[in-house]
């Protein structure tokens, strides 16, 4: 039985509605007379207010959908019915309205942008929506200690609206600070109250709590999952007293840093080409000399037989109570031969705010941002706020085949309390990324055989199998009509899948970043976010075949055909599992009865899935929030980075902070690689503050 529902918020977006309710049918636009818009909350998912309607003098524009019963149940779950929204009948259609216990509360910007986009897509007048968004409280705040009603500082809440008593989720604790307690991250729940506050009260509370110097106002979750804002004590991780001066000096030197990076980029340090091995060695020597000039100790080139060298240096004068931070980067480059570069790939060119050159972002910009931060600390403060080691590898672009040998031969180079690994990507130029997952990698050769020798296609065609057609058919068996695997797809946690839609990886970003030509679109979502498809699901790519080319064409049925398949593995998925599934599919009733075999080639790259938790990551968040104006967003990488899996296996008990200076437009490993210079500037500032935040934790708290 079909049921009609009236949509007036983000469900005006037809694509979102299709994801939520695949069987929904749009009936048409409609007006809800005698009702008006308002925002209320706080929402468990959104944090701020969410859009609703209530009886009033006016009308609300919207769209009526017709839904089958199963889709209505699904939509009820999305809307939080009946615990948050109630579905009430109005003029023959169900309308979702907030429960009576919701409070007027302004929406968060991200949610308002989503609703506004849906309205704009329908051509609706935005004035009623904007008017409703400007009404209500500014924030829902959880207060504790002396701010609770009846206690010393309650006057700071004058003008607020008390909502309820509440407990936080069991991720916090109160720390005794003398007269008043401070809430910090821990393993308990904290008792307090939720108040709705306007801008004046919020400013008063910020001043009382010395936000952001002593306390930081951030979003926490209550015991029932509702997100609210509260004040967390910074405690021992408050910034170093000279950090602002150091950051200022690093920023003043930015042009000088870009010039230094440009000098490094003139070295064609291509590690896969023996003709450039001397360039790799020349660059390691240059970097070693520069590390000495900066003021680092024991700068040296580490060698092993049969391996390209790496560079190491250290500064260990902060004392035994300060943590030792390892910075890892790589100096070697991908090849450029045959690629359509617009500029010389080994001459840095600045254009429209980006620096173009092979290695600009992958990975020279990554570790040079640390050189800039280290030099500013040593020149401004005369010291570092933590102990530090630096390792710059020369073989990452060929899979780090000797890195574990270096770890065994030079254990002192790698011993540390926390590791910062560059060479990763940010989801945009405005949002910093913390990489927490990688896909694994395996390669197989899919072989089809039918004849002892090539045969005349005119004499034997239609009675003798064509191995090339059989090969194409078998490859097509492995993927759906979009080209995605039919096999090996994995389940991801529901909360992660839902949150992944908020990652700024929309079709426009993919279209530009992947250089998709006009008239071709990114693949459809099919109910999964782009982030899930690119980071958490397997993928199959044909990287080589023996099929005839124009140069060797002949009218013959070939005796053998093969294709090399690059198989990206979901994090946690093994190569044996995926190859077993592929083998089952291609050897069952092969087309034309051809002989099918699977050959494993080369090495298998491990996937990686990591849960960043603890003080070191909180310190990184503080550093990036100050430098970028945005906390780190947890992201994945669809590629396979062998050194990351190796560090995870060898040092998995340590905090591993993975970041970098790449963004969706970087085109790493391709022609016209570039780095956004605003990202580079913010990365330097974040590094300056990261050392201070980690140093303030001490060796006992850093893990």
N, C-alpha and C positions, 0 to 999 in steps of 0.2 A: 504494500500500500504506500502510495506517495504522499509526502507531507510537504507543505510549503513553509519556507522560512524567509524572513525579511532581513537582509544584510545591509549594514550602514557604516561599517568600519573597515578593517583590513580585509575582510572577506569580500569586499567589492572587487578586489584583485582576482580576476577569473583564474589565473594560474595557481594562486594560493588555494582557491576553493577546489580546484581539480585535485591538488595534492591531498587536501584534507578529505574530500568527498568525491571519489572518482565517478560516481554515478549521478552527480548533481546536474540538473538541467536548468539553464537560465530561462526564466519566464519573461522577465522584462523589468524596466524601471518602475518605481512606485513612490508615492508620497505617504508618509505616516502623519496624518493630521492630528493636532492636539497634543503633540509631543515635542520635546526639545532635547538637545544634546548636553551632556555633561561628562566630566572625567571624575572617576572615583577609585578608591583603593584603600590600602596598597595592594597591588597585584603580586601574587606569589612568583609569577614568572617575570613580570616586567619591572617590579620594584616600585615604580611610581603609579600614577593613576592610569586607568584604561577607559576607553570610550564606552558610554552607555547612553540610554535615553530614559526620560521620565515624563510623566504628564505635565503639560505646560501649554502656553499660548504660542503656537507656532507649528511648523511642520518639518519633517526630516526626510531628506531624499535618500533613496536606497534602491536595492535590487532584490527582486523576489526570485528565489531558487526553489525548484521542486526536487526533493530528495527521497530516495527509497529508505526503508526503515533502517537498514544497516548503516547507511551514511548518516542518518539522523543520530544514531547512537555514537558514531564516530565524532560528529560535530559537537555533541554534548560533552564528550570528553575533552575536546580541544578548548571549549568555552568554560570548562570547570563547572558544569551544571550537575547537581543543584547547589554545590557548596559555595560557589562564588557568583555565578550568574544564575538567574532563574529564567526559564523559557515560558513566556506568557503568550496566550493567544490574543491577537489583535487583528480584526477584520479578516479572519480566516487564515492568518499566517502566524507562525511562531516568531516571537521577538525576544532576543536575549537582553535582559536588563539586570543590572547589578542588584544584589540583595540589599535589603533595607539597612544592614549594619555597615555598608560601605561609607566611606567619608570622602568629601570633596578633596581631590588631590591632583595636582598638575602632572601631566605625563612626562616621562623621560624623553629626551630628544630623539633617541633611536626609534622608539615606538611611535612618536608623533610623526616622524619622517615616513615611517611605513604606512601609516594611515593616510597621511597627506598624499603620498604617491598613488595610493588606491583611489582617492577622491579625484586627483588630477587626471588619472587615467580614464575616469568616467566623464570628465569635463564638468564636474560639479563646482559650484561656487564655493571657494574655500573659506569665506568670511565666517559662516556659522561655526565651522570647526576651529578656526583660529580664536574666535571669541570664547568658545568653551574651554580651550586649552589654557587661556589666560586667567581662568577662575580657579579658586580653591587654594589649598595650602601648597607651599613649595616643596616640602619633603616630609616623609615619615621618619622620625628619629627615635632610636632606642637609647634611653638614658638610664644610668645606674648610679649607685653611690649617693653622693650628696645632692644630686639633681632630682632624686625622686621626691614626690609630693610629701610635704611635711618636714623636709630636711633643709639643711643650711642654704643651699644655692637654688632652691626652687623658684626664687624670684626671677631667675634668668629665663624661666619658662612662661612668664606672664604674657598672655596673648596667644598661647598655644592651646590645642584641643587634646585633652587626654583621650586615648583610644582604649587601652587595656593594659593590664599587667602581662608580662611575657617572660619567657626564658629564651636565651640564645640556643643555637645548635651546640652540640658538645664539642666545639672547636676552640673554646676560649677559656680563660680563667682570669681572676682578679689578682693583681700583683700589689702587695702592700708598699705604698709609696710614702708612708708617714700618716698625715691627717686624712688623706683621701686615697681610695684605691684607683688603679688604672687597669683597664682591660687589655689583655695581650692574647696572642694566640696560645692555645693550650689544648687540654683534653676534657674540659668540663663545660657545663652550662652556667651562664651568668643570669641572675634575676634582675629584672628592671621593668621599665614602662615604655610604651610606645606613645609618642605625642606627634600630632600634626603641627607643623610650624610654618610661619610665613618667612619672607626674606629677612625681616627685621630680627625676629627671634633667632633665626639661623646665624645671622651675623653676630648676635650677642653670644651665642653658644661657642662659635668659632673663637671669639676673643677670649672667653673664659678658659677654653681648653688649649689656648695658645696653638691653634691649628694654623699651619702645619708643623710648627717647630717642636712642640712637646707631644702633642697628640695629632693623629691623622684621621680626618673624617673619611670613612669609606663604607661601602656596602657590605653588610653582614647578613647572615640568615638566621631567622628565629627557629625555635624548636619545631614549628609546624611548616618550615620551609619558606615563609614569607620574607622577602628581602627588604631590609630597611637600612637607613644610615646610622652609624654610631661612631664613637671616638675611640681609637685604639692608641694606647700609649706606645711611643717609640722607644722608650727605655734606653738600653745600652747601645742601640743601633742608630742613635741620633748622629747626624752628619758630623764629620771632622770640622773643627773650627775654621780651617783654611780652605775648605773645599770650594767655596764660592770664588775665592781669589784664584785658585788653580783653574777652575772652569773658565774664568774670564781670560786668563793668559792663554789657555788652549784655543779659545775662540779667536783671540787676537792673532794667533799664529796660523789660522786656518789656511790662508793662501800659501804660506810657506810649506805647510803639510801637503797640500795638493801638489806643489812643485816637487817635493821629495817623492811622493807616490809616482808622479809622472816620470821621474828619473828611473825608478825601479821598473816601470812598465816598458822601458826601452830594451830590456834584456829579454830575448826570445827563449825563455827558460822552459822549453817544451820537453817534458820528461819522457814522452813515448818515442822520441826521435833521437837516435844516437848522434846524429849530426849536431844536436843542440845540447848534448851532455855538458860540454865545456861552458855553455851559457848558464846552465844551472849552477855549475861550480863557481863561475865568476860572480853570480848574484849572491850566492851564500857568503862568499868572501866580503863582498861589499856590505851586506847586511851585518855581518859580524863586526866590521869596523864601525858602522854607524851605531850599533848597540853600545859599544865602548864609549863613543862620543856622548851618547845620551847620559851615561853614568851608571849603566848596569855592569855587574861584575861577572868575571869568568865567562865572557863572551867567547864562544868557540864553535868551530865546525866539527861535528861528530861524523866519523867515517866508519863504514863497514865494507868488507870485500863484497863485490857484486852489487853494491847499492849506491844510489845517489845520496849525497850527504844531507844532513839537516843542521840547522843553526840552533844553538842553545845559549841562554844567558840567565842571570838571576840577580836579585837584590834581596838579601836576607838579614837586614839590620833592624827590622821592626820589633824584634824581640820574640821570645818563646811563647808569650801569651797572645800573640797575633797569628792568625791563620796564614798558611802559605797558599797562594792562588797560582795555579798553572794556567797560562794563556797558550792555546794551540792555534796555529794557522799553517797555511802551506804557500810556498812561493812558486811552485811549478805551474805550467800553463797547459791548456788544451791546444792542439794544433790548429792552424788557420789555413793551411794549404787548400786551395780549391773553393774557399768560401767567398761569397760576394760581398766583401767589405766595402763600405763607402769611403772609408779613410784607411790610412796605413794602420794595421792592427797593432803595431808595436810603437806607435807614436800617439801619446795621449792628446785627444782633441776635446775641448770643452764646447758644448753646443746646447743651448736652451736648458741650462741648469743640470746637464748630465755630462759625465766624463766618459768618453768612448775610447776603449783600448782592450785588447785581450788581457784578462786578469784584473781589470779595474775593480770589479766587484767580487770575482771568484779567483783568488781570495786575497789579493794584495790589499784592496781597500779595507778588508776585515782586520788584518793584523796591523796595518799601518795606523788605523784608528787607535790601536793600543799604544803604538810607539808615540803618537802625539800626546796621549794622556799621560804616559809615563814621563816623557820629557817635561811636560808642564808641571807635574808634581815635583820632580827633582829640582827644577829651576826655581819654582815659586816657594815651595815649602822646605826644600833641602832634604826631603825624605819621602818615602811612600807610607801610606797608612796601614799597609799589610806587607807581609813577605811575598815575594813574587818570583815566579819562574816563567821563562818564555821559550817555547819550542816552535820552530818554523820548519816544516817538513818539505822535502824536495821530490816526493813521489806520490802525492795524493791523487793526481790525475791519472795514474796508472793503477789505482786500487790499493795504494799503500802496502805493496807486497813485503816490504822489509821493516815496517814500523814496529811490529812485535819483536823482531830481532833487536831493534834499537832499544826497546823497553827492557829487554833482558840484558843487553850489554851496557846500558847506561841507566840503571834504575834511579840514581840520584837526580837525573834530569827530570823525571816524571813524578817523583814522590811529592805529594801535596795534600792539602785538606779540602780543596774545592777546585774544580776545573771549569774554565771558560773556553768553549770550543767555537771558533768563528767558522765561517763558510756556510752559513744558513741564510734563509730568506725571511723577509718581512711581508705580511699580507698586503701592505700598501706603504706608500711613502709617509703616511701619517700615523700608522699603527705599527709598533714594534712587535716582532714575533719571537716566541720562545719555542723552539722545535722540540717536540716530545714524541714524534713517531717517524719512522722511515719504512718504506717498503723494501722487502728483500728482492733478490734477483737470481734467476737461473736461466741458462740457455740450453735449448735442445735442437737437434736436427731431426726433422720429420722427413723420412725417406720413403718413396714409393718406387717399386721395381716390378717390371712385367716381362721384359725381353732380354735375350742374351746379347742382342745387337739392335741398332736402330733398324726399323722396317719401313717400307714404302707405304705412305699414308693412303695413296690411291688404291693400291692392291689390297691392303689389309684393314683400312678404315671401316668402322662399324662392327668389326668382328674381333678386333684386338684392342685391349685397354689402352687408353691414352694416359700415361702416367702424369702428365702435366695437368690434365683436367681432373684426374683423381686427386692430385695434390691440392688443387684449389677447392675441391669439394670437401676434403677432410679439414682444411683450415676453416672453411665456412661452418663446419659442424661445431667448431670450438667456440664460435662467437654468435651473438644475436644479430638482428638486422642493423643495430647501431654500431656493431664492431666490438661490443663488450663481451667478456667471457660469459658463456652459459654455465660454466662449471667453476667451483671453487669460491663462489661468493660467500662472504662471512657475515655473521650477525655482529653489529656494533652495539654498545650500550645505548639504551633508549635516550638517556639524558644527553649523551654526547651527540647522537644523531640529531636531536632537536636543536641543540645549541649550535651545531655546525652550519645551520642555515644563516646564522648571524655573521659568519666569516665573510669578509668582503671579496668573495670570489664569484662575482656575477658574470653573466654572459659577455658584457662589454669588456671587463677585465681580461677574460679568457681570450676573447677575439683579438684584442690588441697584443696581449702578452705572447700568445702562441703564433701571431702573424697569420691569422686565418684570412684568406682572400675574400674580397667582396662577393656576396651572393652565397657564401657558405656560412652556416651557423654552427656554434658549439653543439655538441650532442644534447638531446633532451634529457631532462633530469630523471624521469621515470620513478619519481617518489623518493629519490635519494639526492642529497645536496651535492653540488660540485666538489666540496671539500671531502665528502665521504668517497666519492668516485675516485678522486685524485690521490687521496692519502691512505684510505683504509680498505680499499678493494683491490683485487688482483687485476692485471691488464696483460694482454697478449699483443705483441707487435712482430710483424715479419721484418727481419733486418737483413736477410740475404736469401737468394734463391739460385738454383742452377737452371732455371727455365730459360728457353732460347731467347736471345736478344736479336735486334735487327741485324747485327753484324754476322750472326751465325745461323740465320734462318735457313730452313730447308724443308721440303715436303716429306717429312718423316715422322713416324711414331718413335719417340725416344725410349730408350731402354730403362732409363732411371731419371727421377726428378727428386729434388729435395729442397726444403726451406729451413732456414735457421730462424727459430722463434725465440724472441726475448720475452721472458715471462716475469713480470713484476708480481711479487708475492705480498699478500696482505701482511701487516705486522703480526708476528706470531705464527704465521703459516709456514710450513716447511716445504722445501723444494721437492722432497720425496712425495708428500701428499699431493701436490699439484701435478707432478709428472705422472703419478699413478692414475689420476683422473684423466689426464690427457691421453695416456696410453689406452685406457679402457675405451674412450670415445672413438679414437681413430682406428683401432684394431678390430672393432666390432662391425662385421659386414662391410668391409671396405668396398668402395665403388669399383665395379669391374673385376672384383676379386684380386686386385693388385696385392703384392706383398708389401706390408707396411712394417717399418721398424722405427724405433726412437733411439737416438744416440745422444748421450749427455756430453756436453762440451764445457771445457774450462771449469772455473770455480763457481760455487754458489755463494752469493752475498746474503748475509743474514739481515732480516728485518729487525726493527727495534721499536719498542713501545715502553714509554717511561712515564712515571707519575712524579712530577716535581712537587715536592712537599718539604717544608721545613724552613728554618730561618734564612738560609742562604737565598732561597727563591723569594722570600718576602723582602730581603735586602735588595735583590735585583729589581723587584717591582718598584720599590721606592726610588731607586736610581733612575729607572726608565720613566717613571711618572714625572720626576722632576725635569729630566732632560727632554722628553718627547711630549709631555703633557698628556700621556696615555700609558696605562699599565701594559705590561707584556700580555699578549694574547697567545694562548697555546695553539700551535699550528703543527701540521705534519709536512713531510716532504715526500712527494711521490717517487722520487729517485732513490737510489741505493748508495749510501756513503760508507764504504767499508771501515774507515777509521772510527766512525761513530759507534758501530757495533763492537769494534775492538775495544774502544774505551769503555763501553758499557759492560763488556764481559770482564775486562781486567780491573776496572775501578768502579763497578756498579754500586759499591757502598758509599761512594763520595757523591756530593751534589755535582751534577753535570749541567752546566748552563750553556745551552746552544743558541747562538745568535749570529748575526752577520749584517752585511750592508746590501744584500740583494733585495730586489723588489720585483713585482710581476713583469716589468718592462726590461729587466736586465739582459735577457737572452744569453744566459750563461751557456757555454759550450757551443754557441752558434755565432753567426756573423754579427758584427756591430754590437758586441757586448758593451754594456754601459753601466754606470753607477750614478744614481741620483745624488747630487752634491749636498742637498739638504739632509738626506739620510746620513751621509758621511759626517756632516757637522754634528748631527744629533747623536750619532754613535760615539764620537769622541767625547762629547759631554756626558753621555751615559757611562762610559768607561771611567772617566774621572770620578764620578760619584759612586760607581760600583765598588771601586777599591776602598773608598772610605766606608761604605756601608758594610762590606764584608769584614774590614779590619775592626770595626766597632763591635762585631759579634764576639770576637775572641775565638780561640781554638775550641773551647768547650761548647759554644753555641752554634758554630757555623754549620754543623750537620743536623 
